[in-house]
Structure formats: structure tokens, C-alpha cells
Amino acid sequence: MISACGYSTSPQTIDREPQPREDQLIIPSEVYVGAEQTAQYLPSLKDKKVGIIGNQSSLIGKTHLVDSLLSLKVDVIKVFSPEHGFRGDADAGEHVSSEKDQKTGLPIVSLYGNNKKPTQAQLKGLDVVVFDIQDVGVRFYTYISTLHYVMEACAEANIPMIVLDRPNPNAHYVDGPILDPKFTSFVGMHPVPIVYGMTIGEYGKMINGEKWLEKNLNCDLTVIPCQNYTHDTQYSLPVPPSPNLRSDVSIQLYPSLCILEATTVSVGRGTDGPFEIYGHPDFPKTNFEFTPKPGPGSKDPKYDGKKCNGYNLNDSSHARATQLDLRFLVNSSQLLKGKTFVDRPDMFKLLSGNDVLIEQLKDGKSEEAIRASWQDGLTEFIAIRVKYLVYE
């Protein structure tokens, strides 16, 4: 299900040994993720009963973290999975049930649906929890909400937690409105902008440092950093972090296109290019059209079987994003003037993190005016963010 754009993964990344030896030469230009720094965290797992928070992105080379740790005789006794499930194939918002892993027989506890936070009973018997999930650096991408709840549960149970850090492909900029606490939800739990420019390890440090956990709890948190990485490093993910983010382009466009999910506009779910295109049956005819159909990752797509006129954003001229792109929202709003644009206003406000953006679009505000309205909040956040950065 990889799109034509695919992933420009280097051969070195794919073919690495599951557990790099200390005497292996590290090429300076090559990024090594936290999971590969085994010498830094295996001693903390020795003779411990270990829980893993992971999904299909939890890899050491080509080998799943759980399989690697079991082969090293680490006593992994339970696995917890976020939205999209342990294998990463569930639709966005789809109920994910608890089950057993067919390969290892380990119990899998779903942290999505009605059970977003591990219960004390589910953590019972664990000595340490390891969190290893690939994030994309966007406030409404729910893996950081799972991180929050796991940190909180571990703090309540006095269980130390280790985050195996991974690069954030959108870490090179910070942009968007700061979440208004009135619109706190699982798609936005903290007063951060839509694009916050931090790895998931750095974000965990900020959750602790800003006292965002319930009752000002503090999680005993250790972050195993990436090597040879900066926030400006261009990093192609080796596997899709979720079913509809299948390419570098979709991951870059996701922060700017996702709010359209709360409108009548399609962002290409049910096509070969989700989050690389957008359109609507009532848009004026363009030189690009698509027809959504059910498939893996989108069992019931918007406008199933209906032709949409739209825009293909995946072309060779597409530059690396350096800010939240408001053109798609503003353009869609203008093209659907007099017709229904926002059909889920409550969700629109949760995704945007406020009740201002929806009114700005209704009033026909320009991109410049909308962007100017969140600059003061961004300045304040950037001053907070710098306290928790691990990388340049």
C-alpha cells in the first residue's frame, strides 16, 4: 500500500543488524534511532519484567523491538498498542481490541477507544515500561496523547519509563495556533501549536517539566536519544506510521490538510494518495480528479465511488514544508461558498484547537491575517520549548 512517492529509505537503514555492536563504525551522516542504542537501555531491563508500548514502527533495523528484546532474553510480558493497533492497520478512529500477538503469544492491551490510559491492574507486575512509537510532530496525531496517559499511569504506579526516541519528520519548524484549554481532547491535550518541532522524547520531557500530568505528577522518565540527528535533518520513515501516511509528502502535508477532515472536503482517503490530494464533487472542474473507494486503512471513505474535482499536491516541484499551509483551507472555503464547507464544527474546533479559525474562514480572512493571530502564542511557546530540547 505504499504510494508511488514511496519512502526514500537508504539501504543502510534497511539492512542494519538488529542489535548494532559497540565496535561498529557509525557513519556521521546516518541517523540511528533510540531503539538502536541498545547498550544505553539494556542494563535497565536486565532481570526486570518489561512492558512495551509499540506498534509497527517499533523496529530495530527490520526486526520488531519486541522480537529483538525477546531474542536478547529480556523478560517482555505485555504489549500495549496505540490508535491503529499493534500492527498499524486499523482505520483512524476505528475501535482497536485487546488480543494476543500471534507471533509471540504476548497479551496486547489496546490503548485506544474506551481504554486510552493503562489501568493499574494492567500495569501490575511490570518493573519498567518501554515506549517506542514513531511520531510525526503534529498536535492532533494521537501518539503524543498516548504518551501522556502512559506517563501518568506509570507515575501513579511508581514504574520507571524509557522512551526510545525517533526523529520527527516535521521537527524543522514550529507553527499554528496554540491549543485553547477549552478544546482539550484526545486530539489535543496540551497548550502547544499544531506543529511543535520536537521529537517524542523531547515532548515527554516537556510533559513532565510543564506539570501537565494529573495532580502535578512526575514520571520517572529516561529518554534514549537518536544519534547523528538535528531538528533540521531530513528523515524518511522506514514504514508508514499510520495507514494513511504512506509517503514523505503525505507526512509533510498532514499538518495542513488534516483539519479538512472536519469538512465536506476529501483529503484522499480511499485513494492511492491520502493526504497528498484534496477535492470535492462540487469543486469547479480542475485538471485533476479522483474517486475514493474502500481499501486498507479506509474502509468507508468520504465520497465512496463519487468523482471529486481537486488538486494533486504530490509533484516534483513540491518543496519541503516550512510552515503550516493555509491555502488548502482558504481555497476550499472559497470554492464552497454558499454550500456546506464545515459539516463537523465541533471536530473542526478540536483539530484547530480553538473556535477562532472557523470564524476567520467564515469571515473570509486572508492567510496573512489568520497567521498573524497566532504569532504571540507561538513566541511564548518557543520560549518554553527550548528548555526541553535534546537536539539542535
C-alpha positions as CSV (number, residue, x, y, z in Angstrom):
1,M,0.0,0.0,0.0
2,I,3.0,2.4,-0.4
3,S,2.1,5.2,-2.8
4,A,4.1,6.0,-5.9
5,C,6.0,8.5,-4.0
6,G,7.2,5.8,-1.5
7,Y,9.9,6.2,1.0
8,S,13.4,7.1,0.1
9,T,14.9,4.8,2.7
10,S,18.6,4.3,2.4
11,P,20.0,0.7,2.0
12,Q,22.0,1.2,5.3
13,T,18.8,1.8,7.3
14,I,17.0,-1.3,5.9
15,D,19.9,-3.7,6.2
16,R,21.3,-2.9,9.6
17,E,22.0,-5.6,12.1
18,P,19.1,-5.9,14.6
19,Q,21.4,-5.0,17.5
20,P,24.4,-2.8,16.4
21,R,27.7,-3.8,18.1
22,E,29.6,-1.2,20.0
23,D,32.6,-1.6,17.7
24,Q,30.6,-1.0,14.5
25,L,31.5,2.1,12.6
26,I,28.8,4.8,12.8
27,I,28.6,6.9,9.7
28,P,28.2,10.5,10.7
29,S,25.5,11.3,8.2
30,E,23.4,8.3,9.1
31,V,20.7,8.7,11.8
32,Y,20.5,6.0,14.5
33,V,17.2,5.9,16.4
34,G,16.9,5.4,20.2
35,A,16.0,1.7,19.8
36,E,19.3,1.0,18.2
37,Q,21.2,2.4,21.2
38,T,20.8,-1.0,23.0
39,A,23.9,-0.5,25.2
40,Q,22.2,2.5,26.8
41,Y,19.0,0.8,27.9
42,L,19.5,-3.0,28.1
43,P,21.1,-2.7,31.5
44,S,17.9,-1.1,32.8
45,L,15.9,-4.1,31.5
46,K,18.1,-6.8,33.0
47,D,16.2,-9.1,35.4
48,K,13.1,-6.8,35.0
49,K,9.6,-7.6,33.9
50,V,9.1,-5.3,30.9
51,G,6.0,-3.8,29.2
52,I,6.3,-2.4,25.7
53,I,4.3,0.5,24.2
54,G,4.7,0.0,20.5
55,N,3.3,-0.6,17.0
56,Q,4.6,-1.5,13.5
57,S,7.1,1.4,13.7
58,S,8.9,-0.1,16.7
59,L,11.8,-1.5,14.8
60,I,15.5,-2.2,15.2
61,G,16.5,-2.4,11.6
62,K,14.0,-4.8,10.1
63,T,13.2,-6.6,13.4
64,H,10.4,-5.6,15.7
65,L,11.6,-4.3,19.1
66,V,9.6,-7.0,20.9
67,D,11.2,-9.8,18.9
68,S,14.7,-8.2,19.4
69,L,14.3,-7.9,23.1
70,L,12.9,-11.5,23.5
71,S,15.9,-12.8,21.5
72,L,18.2,-11.0,24.0
73,K,16.4,-12.8,26.8
74,V,14.6,-9.7,28.1
75,D,11.5,-10.7,30.0
76,V,8.8,-8.9,28.0
77,I,5.5,-9.9,29.5
78,K,3.0,-7.4,28.0
79,V,2.5,-5.2,25.0
80,F,0.3,-2.0,24.7
81,S,-0.8,-0.6,21.4
82,P,-2.0,2.9,20.4
83,E,-4.5,4.1,17.8
84,H,-4.3,1.9,14.6
85,G,-3.3,-1.1,16.6
86,F,-0.1,-3.1,17.2
87,R,0.3,-3.9,13.5
88,G,-0.8,-0.4,12.5
89,D,-3.6,-1.4,10.1
90,A,-6.7,-0.1,11.8
91,D,-8.5,3.0,10.3
92,A,-8.3,6.4,12.1
93,G,-10.8,6.3,14.9
94,E,-11.5,2.6,14.5
95,H,-12.0,0.6,17.7
96,V,-8.9,-1.4,18.5
97,S,-9.5,-4.5,20.6
98,S,-7.1,-6.2,23.0
99,E,-5.8,-9.5,21.9
100,K,-2.7,-11.7,21.8
101,D,0.2,-11.3,19.4
102,Q,0.2,-14.3,17.1
103,K,4.0,-14.5,16.8
104,T,5.0,-14.3,20.4
105,G,1.8,-15.1,22.3
106,L,2.2,-12.0,24.4
107,P,-1.0,-10.2,25.5
108,I,-1.7,-6.9,23.7
109,V,-3.6,-4.2,25.6
110,S,-5.3,-1.6,23.4
111,L,-4.8,2.0,24.4
112,Y,-7.5,3.3,22.1
113,G,-11.2,3.5,22.4
114,N,-12.5,3.3,26.0
115,N,-9.1,2.4,27.4
116,K,-6.8,5.2,26.5
117,K,-4.8,5.1,29.7
118,P,-3.3,1.9,31.2
119,T,-5.1,0.8,34.4
120,Q,-3.2,0.0,37.5
121,A,-4.3,-3.6,37.1
122,Q,-2.9,-3.7,33.5
123,L,0.5,-2.4,34.8
124,K,0.6,-4.8,37.7
125,G,3.7,-6.9,37.7
126,L,5.7,-4.6,35.5
127,D,9.0,-3.3,36.6
128,V,9.7,-0.9,33.7
129,V,7.8,0.3,30.6
130,V,9.5,1.0,27.3
131,F,7.8,3.4,24.8
132,D,8.9,3.2,21.2
133,I,6.5,4.7,18.6
134,Q,7.2,6.8,15.6
135,D,5.6,10.3,15.8
136,V,5.1,12.9,13.1
137,G,5.2,16.0,15.3
138,V,1.6,17.2,15.0
139,R,-0.7,18.1,17.9
140,F,-3.7,16.1,16.7
141,Y,-1.7,12.9,15.9
142,T,-2.7,10.9,18.9
143,Y,0.5,9.1,19.8
144,I,1.6,12.0,22.0
145,S,-1.8,11.7,23.8
146,T,-1.0,8.0,24.4
147,L,2.5,9.1,25.6
148,H,0.8,11.4,28.2
149,Y,-1.5,8.8,29.5
150,V,1.2,6.2,29.8
151,M,3.5,8.6,31.6
152,E,0.6,9.4,34.0
153,A,-0.2,5.8,34.7
154,C,3.5,4.9,35.2
155,A,3.9,7.9,37.6
156,E,0.8,6.7,39.6
157,A,2.3,3.1,39.8
158,N,5.9,4.3,40.5
159,I,7.1,2.4,37.4
160,P,10.0,4.0,35.5
161,M,9.6,4.6,31.8
162,I,12.1,4.6,29.0
163,V,11.3,6.5,25.7
164,L,13.3,5.2,22.7
165,D,13.4,8.4,20.7
166,R,12.9,8.7,17.0
167,P,13.3,11.6,14.5
168,N,10.3,13.9,13.9
169,P,10.0,14.4,10.1
170,N,8.3,17.8,10.9
171,A,10.7,19.0,13.5
172,H,12.3,21.7,11.4
173,Y,9.6,24.3,12.1
174,V,7.0,25.4,14.7
175,D,3.7,26.8,13.5
176,G,0.0,27.1,14.1
177,P,-2.4,28.3,16.8
178,I,-1.8,27.3,20.4
179,L,-4.5,25.0,21.8
180,D,-7.1,26.8,23.9
181,P,-7.6,24.6,27.0
182,K,-11.4,24.8,26.4
183,F,-10.8,22.5,23.5
184,T,-8.7,19.9,25.2
185,S,-9.4,16.3,23.9
186,F,-7.5,13.2,22.8
187,V,-6.6,15.0,19.5
188,G,-5.2,17.9,21.5
189,M,-4.2,17.6,25.2
190,H,-1.6,20.3,25.7
191,P,-1.2,24.1,25.0
192,V,1.1,23.6,22.0
193,P,0.8,24.7,18.4
194,I,-0.3,22.3,15.6
195,V,3.3,21.8,14.6
196,Y,5.5,21.9,17.7
197,G,9.0,21.0,16.4
198,M,10.0,18.3,18.9
199,T,10.8,14.6,18.9
200,I,8.5,12.4,21.0
201,G,11.3,12.1,23.6
202,E,11.6,15.9,23.9
203,Y,7.9,16.1,24.1
204,G,7.8,13.7,27.1
205,K,10.4,15.9,28.9
206,M,8.1,18.9,28.3
207,I,5.0,17.0,29.7
208,N,7.0,16.3,32.9
209,G,8.6,19.8,33.1
210,E,5.4,21.7,32.5
211,K,3.5,19.7,35.1
212,W,0.8,18.6,32.6
213,L,0.2,15.2,34.3
214,E,-2.7,14.9,36.6
215,K,-2.1,16.2,40.2
216,N,1.3,17.5,39.0
217,L,2.7,14.0,39.0
218,N,6.2,13.5,37.7
219,C,7.1,10.4,35.6
220,D,10.5,8.7,36.2
221,L,11.4,9.2,32.5
222,T,14.6,8.3,30.7
223,V,15.0,9.3,27.0
224,I,17.4,7.4,24.8
225,P,18.3,9.9,22.1
226,C,18.9,9.4,18.4
227,Q,22.5,9.8,17.2
228,N,23.6,12.0,14.3
229,Y,20.3,13.9,14.3
230,T,19.2,17.5,14.4
231,H,15.8,19.1,14.0
232,D,16.7,20.0,10.5
233,T,17.7,16.5,9.5
234,Q,15.6,15.3,6.5
235,Y,14.5,11.8,7.6
236,S,12.4,9.4,5.6
237,L,10.4,7.0,7.7
238,P,11.1,3.3,7.0
239,V,7.5,2.3,7.5
240,P,4.2,4.2,7.4
241,P,3.5,5.5,11.0
242,S,-0.2,5.0,10.3
243,P,-2.3,3.5,7.4
244,N,-2.9,6.8,5.6
245,L,0.5,8.4,5.9
246,R,2.3,6.4,3.3
247,S,4.9,8.8,1.9
248,D,7.2,11.7,2.8
249,V,4.8,14.1,1.0
250,S,1.8,12.9,3.0
251,I,3.6,13.3,6.3
252,Q,4.6,16.9,5.3
253,L,1.1,17.8,4.2
254,Y,-0.7,16.1,7.1
255,P,-0.5,19.1,9.5
256,S,-2.0,21.4,6.8
257,L,-4.6,19.0,5.4
258,C,-5.9,17.2,8.4
259,I,-8.3,19.9,9.6
260,L,-10.2,19.4,6.3
261,E,-11.3,16.0,7.8
262,A,-13.9,18.0,9.7
263,T,-15.3,19.5,6.5
264,T,-17.0,18.2,3.4
265,V,-13.7,18.1,1.5
266,S,-11.9,14.8,0.9
267,V,-8.2,14.5,1.6
268,G,-7.9,11.4,-0.5
269,R,-8.7,8.6,1.9
270,G,-9.7,5.6,-0.2
271,T,-7.2,6.5,-2.9
272,D,-3.5,5.7,-3.6
273,G,-2.6,9.2,-2.3
274,P,-4.2,10.0,1.1
275,F,-3.0,13.4,2.4
276,E,-1.3,14.1,-0.9
277,I,-4.5,15.3,-2.6
278,Y,-7.8,17.1,-1.8
279,G,-11.0,17.7,-3.5
280,H,-14.8,17.8,-3.6
281,P,-17.5,16.7,-6.0
282,D,-18.7,20.4,-6.1
283,F,-15.3,22.0,-6.7
284,P,-15.1,23.5,-10.2
285,K,-13.5,21.1,-12.7
286,T,-9.8,21.1,-12.5
287,N,-7.0,19.1,-14.3
288,F,-7.1,16.5,-11.6
289,E,-9.9,14.2,-10.3
290,F,-10.1,11.2,-8.1
291,T,-12.7,8.7,-7.0
292,P,-12.4,7.3,-3.4
293,K,-13.0,3.5,-2.9
294,P,-12.9,1.3,0.2
295,G,-9.5,-0.2,0.9
296,P,-7.0,-1.0,3.7
297,G,-6.8,2.0,6.1
298,S,-10.1,3.4,4.7
299,K,-13.0,1.0,4.8
300,D,-15.7,3.7,4.4
301,P,-14.1,6.7,2.7
302,K,-15.8,10.0,2.2
303,Y,-17.5,10.2,-1.3
304,D,-17.1,6.4,-1.9
305,G,-17.5,5.9,-5.6
306,K,-18.1,9.5,-6.4
307,K,-15.8,11.6,-8.6
308,C,-14.1,14.6,-6.9
309,N,-12.5,17.5,-8.6
310,G,-9.4,18.6,-6.8
311,Y,-5.7,19.1,-6.5
312,N,-2.7,16.8,-6.6
313,L,0.0,18.1,-4.3
314,N,2.4,15.3,-4.9
315,D,4.7,16.5,-7.7
316,S,8.3,17.1,-8.3
317,S,8.0,20.8,-7.6
318,H,6.7,20.2,-4.0
319,A,9.2,21.9,-1.6
320,R,9.8,20.8,2.0
321,A,7.2,22.5,4.2
322,T,8.5,25.3,6.4
323,Q,5.2,26.5,7.8
324,L,1.6,25.4,8.2
325,D,0.0,25.9,4.7
326,L,-3.4,27.7,5.0
327,R,-4.0,27.7,1.2
328,F,-5.9,24.5,1.3
329,L,-8.4,25.6,3.9
330,V,-8.8,29.1,2.5
331,N,-9.2,27.8,-1.1
332,S,-11.7,25.1,-0.1
333,S,-13.8,27.6,1.9
334,Q,-13.9,30.0,-1.0
335,L,-14.7,27.3,-3.6
336,L,-17.6,26.1,-1.5
337,K,-19.0,29.5,-0.6
338,G,-22.8,29.2,-0.4
339,K,-22.5,25.4,0.2
340,T,-21.7,23.4,3.3
341,F,-18.0,23.5,4.0
342,V,-17.6,22.7,7.7
343,D,-20.0,19.9,8.5
344,R,-18.5,18.9,11.8
345,P,-17.9,22.2,13.6
346,D,-17.2,20.6,17.0
347,M,-14.4,18.4,15.5
348,F,-13.1,21.3,13.5
349,K,-12.6,23.3,16.7
350,L,-10.9,20.3,18.4
351,L,-8.5,19.9,15.5
352,S,-7.7,23.6,15.2
353,G,-7.6,23.9,19.0
354,N,-9.9,26.9,19.1
355,D,-13.1,28.4,18.0
356,V,-11.4,31.3,16.2
357,L,-10.2,29.7,12.9
358,I,-13.7,28.6,11.9
359,E,-14.9,32.1,12.2
360,Q,-11.9,33.6,10.4
361,L,-12.7,31.3,7.4
362,K,-16.4,32.3,7.5
363,D,-15.4,36.0,7.5
364,G,-13.1,35.5,4.5
365,K,-9.9,36.4,6.4
366,S,-6.7,36.3,4.4
367,E,-3.9,33.8,5.1
368,E,-1.8,36.6,6.4
369,A,-4.4,37.8,8.9
370,I,-5.1,34.3,10.2
371,R,-1.3,33.7,10.6
372,A,-0.8,37.0,12.4
373,S,-3.5,36.0,15.0
374,W,-1.4,33.2,16.5
375,Q,2.1,34.8,16.5
376,D,2.1,35.9,20.1
377,G,1.2,32.5,21.3
378,L,3.9,30.9,19.1
379,T,6.5,33.2,20.6
380,E,5.6,32.2,24.1
381,F,5.6,28.5,23.2
382,I,9.0,28.7,21.6
383,A,10.5,30.1,24.8
384,I,9.0,27.1,26.7
385,R,10.1,24.6,24.1
386,V,13.8,25.4,24.2
387,K,14.0,24.2,27.8
388,Y,13.4,20.6,26.7
389,L,15.3,20.2,23.5
390,V,17.8,17.4,23.2
391,Y,18.9,18.2,19.7
392,E,20.0,21.4,17.9
